[in-house]
């Protein structure tokens, strides 16, 4: 499956919205999950092939020529128009996904597989808590929109500074807390956890979505479970990336990290 770039738009300082369309998306069927994602395949400059390609075309190529797979959150799917919107985190001309998004132009093609997902705001929860950084911001935005009408939802989002903030909306009663790394002098791994700990306790049964940098999400998870703010079965916690690791290094150790976090018992 592949899409053709229809348009691109900068959102804040670190997100690029890419709208894909074209007949290559004819088989796309949305899961309906708020954290829906697709596996996208970004071609290196030395690739001797183009999109669309078959797996057997690239399987035996040198690693430097094979596509780099990255999970990208589906911001929205317009079935009537056959258009897929992806909001991609971009921090300058680094990273395969961000670099591609910054330079994408109408007509460019992107190969993808999916979609998949697994989280929806629990319909019977009394309130909702959404926590993460720029990498999780598209999913947080989608989750906020999926909250049942009228229910309280707090979003705690870490960005570099005010330039990274983007509008969020919800049919719930939305309270957005922007957290700026640039003005924080402490351990960056604790920034989100400290902010969550200082929040007024959310009312009733809480459904929580905590995604983003690995150490930061782990710290938030510890706060939520240790202080019994969220029951573990109502907590979706996933690390998208790890500070100090590039994409390939993180992929090599992620499974062990996730198992270690899942085995932690809150004090």
QUIURGI-V123542 format. One line per field, one symbol per residue. phi: phi as a letter, one per 40 degrees, with the letter a starting at -180 (. if undefined). psi: psi as a letter, one per 20 degrees, with the letter a starting at -180 (. if undefined). Layout:
BEGIN
phi: ???
psi: ???
END
This chain:
BEGIN
phi: .abbccabacbgcbbbcbbbagcccdccbccgccbdabcbbcccdcccaaccbcdccbdbcddcbccbcbcbcccabccccgbbbbbbcbbgcbgcccccccbcadgcbbcabhcaiabbdccbccabbbbibdccddcccccdcccddgccbbbbbcbcaccccbcbbaccccbbbcbbccbbccccccdccccccccdcccgcbbbbbbiccccccccdccccccfcbcdcbbbbaccabdgbcdcccccbcdcccccccccbcc
psi: qqqppgrqppobijqppppqariijhjpoqhiqhkqrqoqoppqhjpkrrpqqqhihihjqqhiiqqopppppohqonhgilppppopppmalqpgggggghiqqphqqpqrqbrraipppphjqhrqpppaahhigghgghghhipqpiqppppopprgahiiqqpqrqianpopoppohhjpiaphhiggghgghiqqpqqbpppqooqcqghghgggggghghjlhpqhijpoopphrppiprgggghhigghggggghippq.
END
